[in-house]
Amino acid sequence: MSPVTPVINHQPDIARAAALIADPSRARILKALCAGRALSAGTLATEAGVSAPTVSAHLARLTSGGLITAVHEGRHRYYRLTGPDVATALEALALIAPPLPVRSLRDSGVANALHRARTCYDHLAGHLGVALMRALLDRGMLTGHDGTHRPDTAVRDRPAAYGHDAAYRITAPGRTALTAFGVDVEDLPRRRPAIRYCVDWSEHQHHLAGALGAALTARLFTLGWLRHGASPRVVHLTEAGTRGLADAFGVSGLAV
């Protein structure tokens, strides 16, 4: 009888991952890619404030470290995070990191815009993401929790991370309404959970993640209700989006 090969559980090399993120330029590159979109080396050089040769060296290190991957479209190459877990780790670090000094009016504007509405990899976060989650709950389209993060009673939930304490479910009316809205709940990708939630780091409430959160966000962009901002993670609600979200989900009081 052949001996059973023992399963070796390797310890995570936290130091290596931390060293990749620790460089300020690479941190800015990773933050830009948290928008979930694939970006060119030129765009990432601008975001990081470095030259083309320097950004190439940083991208090579991040790629070899498994934090980003290259995507080829014809003759062009773009870069994106290897998955949502990288964005989640960066969001968690943002919770304990000291704030960067605001050196310009642009820095202040970007910070405020990120709080209003941003992408958390491929789903909505910030005030807009939390408001949409609240509307889905208020209209009975989702059930399982009230969307409020309570630190004093939380077991595993922490800000800036995927939540685990609640178990949200799509209701029957929710399936009907979302399908009518153009989000086919039955056709969501099977490679990831249909419904997850994050504890939003700026709002300290839940916002919708998972395959449903990604599909709903994509639909809002398709309808022209959202547009990307000048900074990669920032999104803006359009006038059509303000009216549409009010009509479709009862989301109101949002600034364009």
C-alpha positions, 0 to 999 in steps of 0.5 A, spaced: 500 500 500 502 506 497 504 511 503 499 517 503 502 523 501 501 529 507 498 535 505 502 541 507 499 547 509 503 553 507 503 559 511 502 565 507 508 570 506 505 576 509 511 580 508 512 579 501 505 582 499 506 587 504 513 589 501 510 590 494 504 594 497 509 598 501 512 602 496 508 609 495 508 608 487 506 601 487 500 603 493 497 608 488 497 603 482 494 598 486 489 603 489 487 606 482 486 598 480 481 597 485 476 601 480 476 594 477 477 596 470 483 594 466 488 600 466 494 602 461 501 603 463 500 610 461 494 611 465 497 608 471 504 612 471 500 618 471 496 616 477 502 614 481 506 620 478 512 616 475 515 616 469 514 610 463 520 606 465 519 606 472 512 604 472 514 598 468 518 596 473 513 597 478 508 593 474 513 587 473 514 587 480 506 587 482 505 582 476 510 577 479 508 578 486 501 575 483 497 582 485 496 584 478 495 581 471 496 583 464 490 583 459 492 584 452 487 587 447 490 587 440 497 591 440 495 594 447 496 591 454 492 593 460 493 591 467 488 589 473 488 586 479 488 579 480 481 578 483 477 582 489 481 579 494 486 584 493 482 590 493 479 587 499 486 587 503 487 594 500 480 596 503 482 593 510 489 597 510 485 603 508 482 602 515 488 603 519 493 607 515 494 614 517 491 619 512 495 622 506 496 629 507 491 634 502 496 638 498 491 640 493 484 642 492 484 636 487 486 631 493 480 634 497 476 633 491 478 626 490 477 624 497 470 627 498 468 624 491 470 617 494 466 618 500 460 619 495 461 614 490 466 609 488 467 602 486 470 597 491 473 592 485 466 591 481 461 593 485 458 600 488 461 603 495 461 609 499 454 613 500 451 611 494 453 604 495 450 604 502 444 608 499 442 602 494 443 597 499 438 600 503 433 601 498 433 594 496 432 592 503 426 597 504 423 595 498 423 587 500 428 585 494 433 583 499 432 580 506 436 577 512 439 583 515 437 591 516 444 593 513 447 596 519 454 595 522 454 594 529 461 594 532 459 592 539 455 586 537 459 584 531 462 577 531 466 577 524 464 583 521 470 588 520 469 595 516 473 595 509 472 587 509 467 582 506 462 581 511 460 574 514 455 575 520 449 576 516 446 572 510 442 576 505 437 573 500 434 575 494 426 575 495 421 572 490 419 580 489 426 582 488 428 576 483 422 579 479 424 586 480 431 585 478 430 581 472 425 587 469 430 592 471 435 588 466 439 584 471 438 576 470 439 573 477 438 566 474 444 567 469 449 570 474 456 567 474 457 561 478 464 562 480 463 567 485 457 567 491 451 571 488 450 575 494 456 578 499 456 584 502 462 589 505 462 593 511 463 600 508 469 603 510 467 610 510 459 609 511 460 603 516 454 600 513 453 594 508 454 595 501 452 590 496 458 585 493 458 579 490 455 577 483 449 581 484 452 587 486 457 587 480 451 585 475 447 591 478 453 596 478 454 594 470 447 595 469 447 602 472 453 604 467 450 600 461 444 605 462 448 611 463 446 612 470 453 612 472 459 615 469 467 614 471 470 620 474 477 623 473 480 618 478 479 611 477 475 609 483 471 615 483 464 614 480 458 620 479 451 619 478 448 622 472 442 626 472 438 620 468 441 616 474 438 620 479 431 620 476 432 612 475 434 610 481 428 614 485 423 611 480 426 604 480 428 603 487 426 609 491 433 612 492 433 619 493 437 625 496 443 623 492 447 629 489 449 628 481 
